[in-house]
């Protein structure tokens, strides 16, 4: 199955199955696993994100660690570029045109140097068994990951449908670990 077809199928599954309660419990499970993961525990400079409705919501984790780790959130800058900026509080974010998510304001301090990052926590519609991701199709994370190949990567997803092998390109970088709700939402 090709990527656009898989995206449509997974978005439809999300609309059908992801209730508010499942989003809440699934996100809490992922946060709990992330807290215990060695890559998370060792990292000091981490990227997280403000969630879309079909992504695990990590807001409580962001609030919890904003004073003990340096947290960075993504900002889409143009049609092809995304950078990460230091999280300075929810009141410092603005709702942008990029998927309507909350992002750091452009007048915020400059983007973090990708070489500074220890860990990227990356949402996706799906991950396969080898750690390759199916994103939203814009390639923002793909291009960003190529700039920081030495940072560790943990994928997070609700895993509404198991996928053994996703189509991927030679430049795609898999994640080292994929965290999904436990027990599974299936």
Backbone as a printed PyTorch tensor [residue, N CA C, xyz], in Angstrom:
tensor([[[  0.8530,  -1.1760,   0.0000],
         [  0.0000,   0.0000,   0.0000],
         [  0.9010,   1.2430,   0.0000]],

        [[  0.5530,   2.2580,  -0.7730],
         [  1.3740,   3.4590,  -0.8350],
         [  1.0820,   4.3980,   0.3420]],

        [[  1.9750,   5.3630,   0.5580],
         [  1.8680,   6.2550,   1.7140],
         [  0.5730,   7.0760,   1.7330]],

        [[  0.1650,   7.6940,   0.6160],
         [ -1.0890,   8.4750,   0.6700],
         [ -2.3090,   7.6230,   1.0560]],

        [[ -2.3720,   6.4010,   0.5570],
         [ -3.4860,   5.5100,   0.8960],
         [ -3.4480,   5.1430,   2.3780]],

        [[ -2.2620,   4.8280,   2.8770],
         [ -2.1100,   4.5130,   4.2990],
         [ -2.5090,   5.6970,   5.1750]],

        [[ -2.1090,   6.9060,   4.7770],
         [ -2.4790,   8.0950,   5.5510],
         [ -3.9910,   8.2520,   5.6220]],

        [[ -4.6540,   8.0980,   4.4920],
         [ -6.1250,   8.2270,   4.4720],
         [ -6.7640,   7.1800,   5.3770]],

        [[ -6.2820,   5.9550,   5.2890],
         [ -6.8340,   4.8730,   6.0980],
         [ -6.6280,   5.1340,   7.5910]],

        [[ -5.4400,   5.5710,   7.9690],
         [ -5.1460,   5.8130,   9.3820],
         [ -5.8960,   7.0240,   9.9230]],

        [[ -6.0740,   8.0370,   9.1190],
         [ -6.8730,   9.1930,   9.5610],
         [ -8.3270,   8.7890,   9.7750]],

        [[ -8.8530,   7.9610,   8.8980],
         [-10.2280,   7.4800,   9.0520],
         [-10.3550,   6.6300,  10.3190]],

        [[ -9.3820,   5.7480,  10.5720],
         [ -9.3850,   4.9530,  11.8030],
         [ -9.3610,   5.8510,  13.0380]],

        [[ -8.5700,   6.8910,  12.9700],
         [ -8.4760,   7.8180,  14.0950],
         [ -9.8270,   8.4790,  14.3690]],

        [[-10.4920,   8.9410,  13.3250],
         [-11.8130,   9.5840,  13.4990],
         [-12.8300,   8.6010,  14.0580]],

        [[-12.7240,   7.3340,  13.6590],
         [-13.6920,   6.3200,  14.0920],
         [-13.4310,   5.8180,  15.5080]],

        [[-12.1650,   5.6400,  15.8810],
         [-11.8600,   4.9110,  17.1140],
         [-11.2990,   5.7310,  18.2620]],

        [[-10.6570,   6.8520,  17.9740],
         [ -9.9960,   7.5900,  19.0430],
         [-10.9840,   8.4850,  19.7870]],

        [[-11.4870,   7.9900,  20.8800],
         [-12.3580,   8.7880,  21.7310],
         [-11.4820,   9.6690,  22.6270]],

        [[-12.0910,  10.6390,  23.2790],
         [-11.3380,  11.4800,  24.2130],
         [-10.6970,  10.6360,  25.3050]],

        [[-11.4230,   9.6390,  25.7910],
         [-10.8950,   8.7710,  26.8490],
         [ -9.6900,   7.9750,  26.3670]],

        [[ -9.7520,   7.4300,  25.1450],
         [ -8.6110,   6.6780,  24.6060],
         [ -7.4090,   7.5800,  24.3690]],

        [[ -7.6620,   8.8100,  23.8970],
         [ -6.5540,   9.7570,  23.7280],
         [ -5.8720,  10.0160,  25.0680]],

        [[ -6.6790,  10.2180,  26.0950],
         [ -6.1530,  10.5290,  27.4280],
         [ -5.3690,   9.3510,  28.0020]],

        [[ -5.9650,   8.1670,  27.9940],
         [ -5.2860,   7.0030,  28.5770],
         [ -4.0820,   6.5770,  27.7240]],

        [[ -4.2180,   6.6430,  26.4120],
         [ -3.0990,   6.2910,  25.5330],
         [ -1.9270,   7.2450,  25.7000]],

        [[ -2.2230,   8.5320,  25.7950],
         [ -1.1630,   9.5330,  26.0020],
         [ -0.4940,   9.3290,  27.3490]],

        [[ -1.2700,   9.0680,  28.3940],
         [ -0.7080,   8.8400,  29.7300],
         [  0.2100,   7.6200,  29.7310]],

        [[ -0.1810,   6.5650,  29.0270],
         [  0.6500,   5.3680,  28.9390],
         [  1.9780,   5.6740,  28.2490]],

        [[  1.9190,   6.4190,  27.1710],
         [  3.1430,   6.7690,  26.4350],
         [  4.0460,   7.6460,  27.2960]],

        [[  3.4700,   8.6080,  28.0100],
         [  4.2630,   9.4690,  28.8920],
         [  4.9510,   8.6300,  29.9660]],

        [[  4.2360,   7.6910,  30.5480],
         [  4.8100,   6.8310,  31.5750],
         [  5.9920,   6.0300,  31.0280]],

        [[  5.8380,   5.4780,  29.8430],
         [  6.9270,   4.7160,  29.2240],
         [  8.1160,   5.6110,  28.9000]],

        [[  7.8180,   6.8100,  28.4240],
         [  8.8890,   7.7390,  28.0610],
         [  9.7070,   8.1160,  29.2960]],

        [[  9.0400,   8.4020,  30.3900],
         [  9.7470,   8.7470,  31.6410],
         [ 10.7460,   7.6540,  32.0400]],

        [[ 10.4020,   6.3980,  31.7770],
         [ 11.2370,   5.2680,  32.1940],
         [ 12.3030,   4.8950,  31.1650]],

        [[ 12.2130,   5.4440,  29.9690],
         [ 13.1250,   5.0360,  28.8980],
         [ 14.5300,   5.6080,  29.1340]],

        [[ 15.5590,   4.7750,  29.0060],
         [ 16.9370,   5.2510,  29.2350],
         [ 17.3330,   6.4360,  28.3520]],

        [[ 16.8990,   6.4480,  27.0980],
         [ 17.2470,   7.5790,  26.2290],
         [ 16.6630,   8.8800,  26.7660]],

        [[ 15.4450,   8.8230,  27.3040],
         [ 14.8070,  10.0040,  27.9000],
         [ 15.5410,  10.4070,  29.1820]],

        [[ 15.8310,   9.4480,  30.0110],
         [ 16.4530,   9.7460,  31.2970],
         [ 17.8370,  10.3730,  31.1320]],

        [[ 18.5610,   9.9900,  30.1040],
         [ 19.9050,  10.5180,  29.8710],
         [ 19.8980,  11.8680,  29.1670]],

        [[ 18.8450,  12.1910,  28.4490],
         [ 18.8020,  13.3960,  27.6110],
         [ 18.5680,  14.6610,  28.4330]],

        [[ 19.2240,  15.7250,  28.0250],
         [ 19.0080,  17.0400,  28.6320],
         [ 18.3680,  18.0250,  27.6570]],

        [[ 18.6340,  17.8750,  26.3660],
         [ 18.0840,  18.7520,  25.3290],
         [ 17.1660,  17.9040,  24.4490]],

        [[ 15.8520,  18.0700,  24.6370],
         [ 14.8810,  17.1980,  23.9840],
         [ 13.8700,  18.0000,  23.1710]],

        [[ 13.4530,  17.4130,  22.0580],
         [ 12.3580,  18.0130,  21.2930],
         [ 11.0750,  17.2630,  21.6160]],

        [[ 10.0230,  18.0320,  21.8010],
         [  8.6750,  17.4960,  21.9760],
         [  7.7930,  18.2530,  20.9940]],

        [[  6.4940,  18.2740,  21.1830],
         [  5.6030,  18.9140,  20.2180],
         [  4.2660,  19.2100,  20.8900]],

        [[  3.5200,  20.1450,  20.3050],
         [  2.1340,  20.3880,  20.7070],
         [  1.2830,  19.4880,  19.8080]],

        [[  0.4840,  18.6280,  20.4160],
         [ -0.1730,  17.5370,  19.6830],
         [ -1.3700,  17.9840,  18.8450]],

        [[ -1.5160,  17.3170,  17.7300],
         [ -2.7480,  17.3500,  16.9430],
         [ -3.7060,  16.3300,  17.5620]],

        [[ -4.9900,  16.3730,  17.2230],
         [ -5.9540,  15.4620,  17.8520],
         [ -5.6510,  13.9760,  17.6940]],

        [[ -4.9540,  13.5810,  16.6340],
         [ -4.6720,  12.1630,  16.4350],
         [ -3.2530,  11.7730,  16.8690]],

        [[ -2.5950,  12.6510,  17.6410],
         [ -1.2560,  12.3740,  18.1440],
         [ -1.2890,  12.2520,  19.6650]],

        [[ -0.3990,  11.4390,  20.2270],
         [ -0.3010,  11.3980,  21.6900],
         [ -0.0110,  12.7960,  22.2440]],

        [[ -0.7690,  13.1780,  23.2560],
         [ -0.6350,  14.5050,  23.8460],
         [  0.3650,  14.4250,  25.0070]],

        [[  1.4860,  15.1140,  24.8590],
         [  2.5610,  15.0620,  25.8450],
         [  2.6160,  16.3270,  26.7080]],

        [[  1.5530,  17.0980,  26.7140],
         [  1.5580,  18.3780,  27.4270],
         [  1.9200,  18.2200,  28.9100]],

        [[  1.3750,  17.2260,  29.5890],
         [  1.6940,  17.0780,  31.0160],
         [  3.1800,  16.7800,  31.2170]],

        [[  3.7810,  16.0530,  30.2930],
         [  5.2200,  15.7870,  30.3740],
         [  6.0120,  17.0670,  30.1400]],

        [[  5.5940,  17.8540,  29.1720],
         [  6.2750,  19.1270,  28.9010],
         [  6.2390,  20.0010,  30.1480]],

        [[  5.0600,  20.1090,  30.7670],
         [  4.9330,  20.9090,  31.9890],
         [  5.8310,  20.3680,  33.0990]],

        [[  5.8990,  19.0670,  33.1980],
         [  6.6680,  18.4080,  34.2630],
         [  8.1710,  18.6380,  34.1320]],

        [[  8.6950,  18.6020,  32.9150],
         [ 10.1520,  18.6350,  32.7340],
         [ 10.6920,  19.9740,  32.2430]],

        [[  9.8310,  20.9600,  32.0670],
         [ 10.2820,  22.2480,  31.5210],
         [ 11.3330,  22.9260,  32.4000]],

        [[ 11.4280,  22.5370,  33.6670],
         [ 12.4430,  23.1310,  34.5430],
         [ 13.6400,  22.2100,  34.7880]],

        [[ 13.5610,  20.9660,  34.3250],
         [ 14.6740,  20.0370,  34.5570],
         [ 15.3890,  19.6230,  33.2780]],

        [[ 14.7550,  19.8080,  32.1410],
         [ 15.3710,  19.5380,  30.8420],
         [ 15.1550,  20.7670,  29.9650]],

        [[ 15.9890,  20.9320,  28.9640],
         [ 15.7470,  21.9910,  27.9920],
         [ 14.8420,  21.4000,  26.9170]],

        [[ 13.6190,  21.9300,  26.8310],
         [ 12.6050,  21.4190,  25.9150],
         [ 12.4900,  22.3670,  24.7220]],

        [[ 12.3840,  21.7810,  23.5380],
         [ 12.2320,  22.5490,  22.3050],
         [ 10.9960,  22.0520,  21.5730]],

        [[ 10.2400,  22.9970,  21.0000],
         [  9.0570,  22.6580,  20.2140],
         [  9.2670,  23.1100,  18.7710]],

        [[  8.6030,  22.4270,  17.8170],
         [  8.8120,  22.7600,  16.4050],
         [  8.0240,  23.9860,  15.9610]],

        [[  8.5770,  24.6550,  14.9640],
         [  7.8990,  25.7470,  14.2710],
         [  8.1440,  25.5410,  12.7810]],

        [[  7.0630,  25.4690,  12.0100],
         [  7.1880,  25.3870,  10.5600],
         [  7.4560,  26.8020,  10.0580]],

        [[  8.5430,  26.9550,   9.3220],
         [  8.9650,  28.2810,   8.8830],
         [  8.4730,  28.6240,   7.4860]],

        [[  8.3920,  27.6350,   6.6280],
         [  7.9140,  27.8470,   5.2600],
         [  7.4230,  26.5080,   4.7370]],

        [[  7.2400,  26.3890,   3.4640],
         [  6.6960,  25.1760,   2.8920],
         [  7.5580,  23.9400,   3.0590]],

        [[  8.8330,  24.1150,   3.4050],
         [  9.7280,  22.9710,   3.5000],
         [ 10.5400,  22.9040,   4.7820]],

        [[ 10.5810,  23.9640,   5.5640],
         [ 11.5190,  24.0430,   6.6760],
         [ 10.8220,  24.0560,   8.0270]],

        [[ 11.3680,  23.3010,   8.9500],
         [ 10.9340,  23.2970,  10.3340],
         [ 12.1820,  23.4350,  11.1960]],

        [[ 12.0630,  24.2220,  12.2580],
         [ 13.1350,  24.3250,  13.2420],
         [ 12.5230,  24.1640,  14.6200]],

        [[ 13.3560,  23.9670,  15.6120],
         [ 12.9070,  23.8270,  16.9970],
         [ 13.3960,  25.0260,  17.8030]],

        [[ 12.5060,  25.5070,  18.6740],
         [ 12.7850,  26.6720,  19.5060],
         [ 12.5310,  26.3120,  20.9650]],

        [[ 13.2800,  26.9560,  21.8580],
         [ 13.1510,  26.6890,  23.2860],
         [ 11.7200,  26.9470,  23.7490]],

        [[ 11.2030,  26.0320,  24.5440],
         [  9.8660,  26.1820,  25.1380],
         [  9.9890,  27.1370,  26.3150]],

        [[  9.1830,  28.2110,  26.2610],
         [  9.2250,  29.2340,  27.3110],
         [  7.8760,  29.3670,  28.0070]],

        [[  7.0070,  28.3940,  27.8360],
         [  5.6890,  28.4260,  28.4500],
         [  4.5980,  28.4540,  27.3960]],

        [[  3.4460,  27.9070,  27.7650],
         [  2.3310,  27.8040,  26.8100],
         [  1.8530,  29.1810,  26.3700]],

        [[  1.9780,  30.1790,  27.2470],
         [  1.5260,  31.5240,  26.9130],
         [  2.3940,  32.1630,  25.8320]],

        [[  3.5680,  31.5980,  25.5950],
         [  4.4810,  32.1250,  24.5830],
         [  4.2890,  31.4780,  23.2060]],

        [[  3.3220,  30.5830,  23.0960],
         [  3.0630,  29.9260,  21.8090],
         [  1.9290,  30.6490,  21.0880]],

        [[  1.8940,  30.4550,  19.7850],
         [  0.7990,  30.9980,  18.9930],
         [  0.2780,  29.9180,  18.0590]],

        [[ -1.0110,  30.0120,  17.7570],
         [ -1.5990,  29.0470,  16.8330],
         [ -1.2510,  29.5050,  15.4290]],

        [[ -0.6160,  28.6240,  14.6910],
         [ -0.1340,  28.9920,  13.3650],
         [ -0.9890,  28.3560,  12.2760]],

        [[ -0.6570,  28.6800,  11.0660],
         [ -1.3490,  28.1070,   9.9190],
         [ -0.8860,  26.6950,   9.6090]],

        [[  0.2110,  26.2650,  10.2220],
         [  0.7550,  24.9390,   9.9630],
         [ -0.0320,  23.9140,  10.7700]],

        [[ -1.0330,  23.3460,  10.1610],
         [ -1.8930,  22.3440,  10.7980],
         [ -2.7060,  22.9280,  11.9590]],

        [[ -2.6400,  24.2510,  12.1900],
         [ -3.3850,  24.8700,  13.2730],
         [ -2.8740,  24.5220,  14.6620]],

        [[ -1.6120,  24.1010,  14.7640],
         [ -1.0560,  23.7270,  16.0650],
         [ -0.4020,  24.9310,  16.7240]],

        [[ -0.1270,  24.7850,  18.0060],
         [  0.5630,  25.8380,  18.7400],
         [  2.0630,  25.6610,  18.5770]],

        [[  2.7090,  26.7690,  18.2090],
         [  4.1380,  26.7530,  17.9280],
         [  4.7960,  27.9580,  18.5960]],

        [[  6.1160,  27.8820,  18.8100],
         [  6.8250,  29.0550,  19.3330],
         [  6.6780,  30.2290,  18.3610]],

        [[  6.5920,  31.4180,  18.9110],
         [  6.5100,  32.6210,  18.0680],
         [  7.8250,  32.8180,  17.3380]],

        [[  7.7340,  33.4040,  16.1540],
         [  8.9430,  33.6410,  15.3650],
         [  9.8630,  34.6650,  16.0110]],

        [[  9.3110,  35.5750,  16.7980],
         [ 10.1830,  36.5530,  17.4390],
         [ 10.9110,  35.9810,  18.6540]],

        [[ 10.6750,  34.7220,  18.9370],
         [ 11.3770,  34.0570,  20.0450],
         [ 12.8590,  33.9580,  19.7090]],

        [[ 13.6530,  33.5930,  20.7110],
         [ 15.0890,  33.4080,  20.4650],
         [ 15.2780,  32.4660,  19.2840]],

        [[ 16.4400,  32.5190,  18.6900],
         [ 16.7150,  31.7290,  17.5060],
         [ 16.5580,  30.2330,  17.7090]],

        [[ 16.4850,  29.5630,  16.6020],
         [ 16.3230,  28.1080,  16.6150],
         [ 17.5320,  27.4460,  17.2590]],

        [[ 17.2810,  26.3090,  17.8880],
         [ 18.3590,  25.5440,  18.5040],
         [ 19.2440,  24.9490,  17.4080]],

        [[ 20.5210,  24.9050,  17.6770],
         [ 21.4570,  24.2320,  16.7940],
         [ 21.1590,  22.7320,  16.8840]],

        [[ 20.8410,  22.0680,  15.7790],
         [ 20.5090,  20.6460,  15.8330],
         [ 21.5840,  19.7870,  16.5070]],

        [[ 22.8320,  20.2030,  16.4540],
         [ 23.9130,  19.4430,  17.0850],
         [ 23.7880,  19.4410,  18.6100]],

        [[ 23.0160,  20.3670,  19.1830],
         [ 22.8120,  20.4620,  20.6290],
         [ 21.8700,  19.3830,  21.1430]],

        [[ 21.0140,  18.8740,  20.2860],
         [ 19.9360,  17.9820,  20.7130],
         [ 20.4400,  16.5950,  21.0830]],

        [[ 19.9010,  16.0960,  22.2030],
         [ 20.2020,  14.7360,  22.6420],
         [ 19.1530,  13.7470,  22.1640]],

        [[ 17.8860,  14.2070,  22.1340],
         [ 16.7740,  13.3020,  21.8670],
         [ 15.6560,  14.0350,  21.1500]],

        [[ 15.1080,  13.4040,  20.1240],
         [ 13.9200,  13.9010,  19.4500],
         [ 12.7890,  12.9130,  19.6930]],

        [[ 11.6750,  13.3990,  20.2100],
         [ 10.4710,  12.5850,  20.3790],
         [  9.5690,  12.9610,  19.2180]],

        [[  9.2460,  11.9690,  18.3820],
         [  8.6540,  12.2470,  17.0750],
         [  7.2980,  11.5650,  16.9340]],

        [[  6.2330,  12.3640,  16.7450],
         [  4.9100,  11.7710,  16.5300],
         [  4.7750,  11.2730,  15.0960]],

        [[  3.8820,  10.3060,  14.9080],
         [  3.6210,   9.8010,  13.5560],
         [  2.2560,   9.1430,  13.5190]],

        [[  1.7290,   9.0290,  12.3190],
         [  0.4950,   8.2710,  12.1420],
         [  0.7530,   6.7990,  12.4060]],

        [[  1.9680,   6.3420,  12.0460],
         [  2.3250,   4.9400,  12.2520],
         [  3.8370,   4.7840,  12.1830]],

        [[  4.3110,   3.7140,  12.7980],
         [  5.7000,   3.2630,  12.6800],
         [  5.6530,   1.7920,  12.3140]],

        [[  6.6710,   1.3550,  11.5690],
         [  6.7290,  -0.0730,  11.2730],
         [  7.6840,  -0.7540,  12.2550]],

        [[  7.8770,  -2.0520,  12.0860],
         [  8.6870,  -2.8390,  13.0250],
         [ 10.1570,  -2.4330,  13.0120]],

        [[ 10.6070,  -1.8130,  11.9350],
         [ 12.0100,  -1.3790,  11.8530],
         [ 12.1970,   0.0550,  12.3470]],

        [[ 11.1210,   0.7260,  12.7410],
         [ 11.2250,   2.0900,  13.2600],
         [ 11.0610,   3.1840,  12.2250]],

        [[ 10.6590,   2.8200,  11.0150],
         [ 10.3950,   3.8480,   9.9970],
         [  9.0070,   4.4230,  10.2220]],

        [[  8.8550,   5.7260,   9.9460],
         [  7.6210,   6.4300,  10.2820],
         [  6.8090,   6.7970,   9.0550]],

        [[  5.5150,   6.8880,   9.2980],
         [  4.5870,   7.4560,   8.3160],
         [  4.0890,   8.7500,   8.9310]],

        [[  4.5800,   9.8540,   8.3870],
         [  4.1800,  11.1720,   8.8740],
         [  2.9810,  11.6960,   8.1120]],

        [[  2.8460,  12.9910,   8.0930],
         [  1.6990,  13.6410,   7.4630],
         [  1.9150,  13.9340,   5.9860]],

        [[  3.1220,  13.6810,   5.4940],
         [  3.3500,  13.8100,   4.0650],
         [  4.0350,  15.0840,   3.6260]],

        [[  4.3630,  15.9520,   4.5540],
         [  5.0210,  17.2120,   4.1820],
         [  6.5440,  17.1170,   4.2460]],

        [[  7.0790,  16.1220,   4.9520],
         [  8.5220,  15.9050,   5.0010],
         [  9.2830,  16.7830,   5.9840]],

        [[  8.5860,  17.5040,   6.8620],
         [  9.2820,  18.4000,   7.7980],
         [ 10.2540,  17.6370,   8.6890]],

        [[  9.7750,  16.5710,   9.3230],
         [ 10.6610,  15.8010,  10.1990],
         [ 11.7600,  15.1180,   9.4010]],

        [[ 11.4500,  14.6010,   8.2170],
         [ 12.4720,  13.9430,   7.3980],
         [ 13.6390,  14.8930,   7.1300]],

        [[ 13.3250,  16.1040,   6.7170],
         [ 14.3860,  17.0650,   6.4220],
         [ 15.1270,  17.4710,   7.6940]],

        [[ 14.3870,  17.6440,   8.7990],
         [ 15.0480,  18.0450,  10.0350],
         [ 15.9690,  16.9440,  10.5550]],

        [[ 15.5270,  15.7160,  10.5270],
         [ 16.3400,  14.6060,  11.0300],
         [ 17.6720,  14.4920,  10.2970]],

        [[ 17.6890,  14.8570,   9.0260],
         [ 18.9400,  14.7890,   8.2690],
         [ 19.9620,  15.7850,   8.8100]],

        [[ 19.5070,  16.7980,   9.5510],
         [ 20.3970,  17.8130,  10.1220],
         [ 20.9590,  17.3970,  11.4850]],

        [[ 20.3900,  16.3600,  12.0920],
         [ 20.8800,  15.9420,  13.4170],
         [ 20.9000,  14.4190,  13.5140]],

        [[ 21.6880,  13.7650,  12.6530],
         [ 21.7000,  12.3000,  12.6340],
         [ 22.2810,  11.6590,  13.8910]],

        [[ 22.9550,  12.4440,  14.7430],
         [ 23.5680,  11.8600,  15.9400],
         [ 22.6530,  11.9020,  17.1570]],

        [[ 21.5540,  12.6410,  17.0840],
         [ 20.6080,  12.6760,  18.2050],
         [ 19.8150,  11.3680,  18.2280]],

        [[ 19.4720,  10.9220,  19.4170],
         [ 18.6250,   9.7350,  19.5370],
         [ 17.2010,  10.1010,  19.1320]],

        [[ 16.4270,   9.0830,  18.7280],
         [ 15.0650,   9.3110,  18.2430],
         [ 14.1180,   8.2780,  18.8590]],

        [[ 13.0370,   8.7850,  19.4620],
         [ 11.9720,   7.9190,  19.9630],
         [ 10.6880,   8.3130,  19.2540]],

        [[ 10.0260,   7.3360,  18.6710],
         [  8.7560,   7.5750,  18.0050],
         [  7.5910,   7.3190,  18.9400]],

        [[  6.5350,   8.1100,  18.7900],
         [  5.3120,   7.9090,  19.5670],
         [  4.1230,   7.9030,  18.6070]],

        [[  3.2030,   6.9760,  18.8580],
         [  2.0280,   6.8510,  18.0100],
         [  0.9470,   6.0840,  18.7600]],

        [[ -0.2980,   6.2950,  18.3600],
         [ -1.3890,   5.5260,  18.9430],
         [ -1.4610,   4.1120,  18.3620]],

        [[ -0.7800,   3.8450,  17.2580],
         [ -0.6940,   2.5010,  16.6700],
         [ -2.0730,   1.8720,  16.4680]],

        [[ -2.9080,   2.5430,  15.7040],
         [ -4.2660,   2.0620,  15.4730],
         [ -4.3200,   0.8670,  14.5360]],

        [[ -3.2510,   0.6530,  13.8130],
         [ -3.1800,  -0.4930,  12.8980],
         [ -1.7320,  -0.9480,  12.8230]],

        [[ -1.4540,  -2.2060,  13.1420],
         [ -0.0660,  -2.6710,  13.0410],
         [  0.3770,  -2.7080,  11.5780]],

        [[  1.5890,  -2.2450,  11.3470],
         [  2.1390,  -2.2250,   9.9930],
         [  3.5390,  -2.8270,  10.0720]],

        [[  3.7330,  -3.9280,   9.3870],
         [  5.0150,  -4.6350,   9.4580],
         [  6.1240,  -3.8510,   8.7630]],

        [[  5.8300,  -3.3100,   7.5770],
         [  6.8690,  -2.6380,   6.7960],
         [  6.2570,  -1.4750,   6.0180]],

        [[  6.7060,  -0.2760,   6.3280],
         [  6.2470,   0.9120,   5.6130],
         [  7.1590,   1.1930,   4.4310]],

        [[  6.5970,   1.7570,   3.3650],
         [  7.4890,   2.2090,   2.2960],
         [  8.3750,   3.3340,   2.8430]],

        [[  9.6600,   3.3050,   2.5270],
         [ 10.5400,   4.3800,   2.9680],
         [ 11.6230,   4.6060,   1.9250]],

        [[ 12.2200,   5.7930,   2.0060],
         [ 13.2440,   6.1950,   1.0590],
         [ 14.6290,   6.0040,   1.6660]],

        [[ 15.6640,   5.9950,   0.8410],
         [ 17.0220,   5.7660,   1.3530],
         [ 17.4610,   6.7860,   2.4060]],

        [[ 16.9350,   8.0060,   2.3590],
         [ 17.3360,   9.0470,   3.3060],
         [ 16.5500,   8.9980,   4.6190]],

        [[ 15.5190,   8.1860,   4.7020],
         [ 14.7290,   8.0900,   5.9310],
         [ 15.5600,   7.4740,   7.0510]],

        [[ 15.4360,   8.0710,   8.2280],
         [ 16.1420,   7.5660,   9.4110],
         [ 15.1280,   6.9340,  10.3580]],

        [[ 15.3290,   5.6770,  10.7260],
         [ 14.3970,   5.0560,  11.6700],
         [ 14.6440,   5.5580,  13.0880]],

        [[ 13.6700,   5.3850,  13.9520],
         [ 13.8240,   5.7130,  15.3670],
         [ 14.4060,   4.4990,  16.0830]],

        [[ 14.9970,   4.7510,  17.2530],
         [ 15.5840,   3.6560,  18.0390],
         [ 14.5180,   2.8990,  18.8240]],

        [[ 13.4250,   3.5810,  19.1350],
         [ 12.3470,   2.9590,  19.9120],
         [ 11.0180,   3.5760,  19.4950]],

        [[  9.9660,   2.7860,  19.5700],
         [  8.6130,   3.2580,  19.3020],
         [  7.7670,   2.9770,  20.5460]],

        [[  7.1270,   4.0150,  21.0490],
         [  6.2640,   3.8810,  22.2110],
         [  4.8080,   3.9940,  21.7670]],

        [[  4.0100,   3.0270,  22.1950],
         [  2.5860,   2.9960,  21.8750],
         [  1.8120,   2.7420,  23.1820]],

        [[  0.5340,   3.0420,  23.2000],
         [ -0.2290,   2.7860,  24.4370],
         [ -0.1700,   1.3270,  24.8560]],

        [[ -0.0450,   1.1140,  26.1610],
         [ -0.0560,  -0.2460,  26.7280],
         [ -1.1420,  -0.3080,  27.7930]],

        [[ -2.1390,  -1.1450,  27.6610],
         [ -2.3250,  -2.0940,  26.5600],
         [ -2.6800,  -1.3690,  25.2670]],

        [[ -2.4930,  -2.0550,  24.1630],
         [ -2.7510,  -1.4690,  22.8480],
         [ -4.1960,  -1.0270,  22.7180]],

        [[ -4.4070,  -0.0060,  21.8800],
         [ -5.7610,   0.5280,  21.6540],
         [ -6.5440,  -0.2970,  20.6460]],

        [[ -5.9230,  -1.2750,  20.0260],
         [ -6.5840,  -2.0510,  18.9700],
         [ -7.7440,  -2.8570,  19.5150]]])
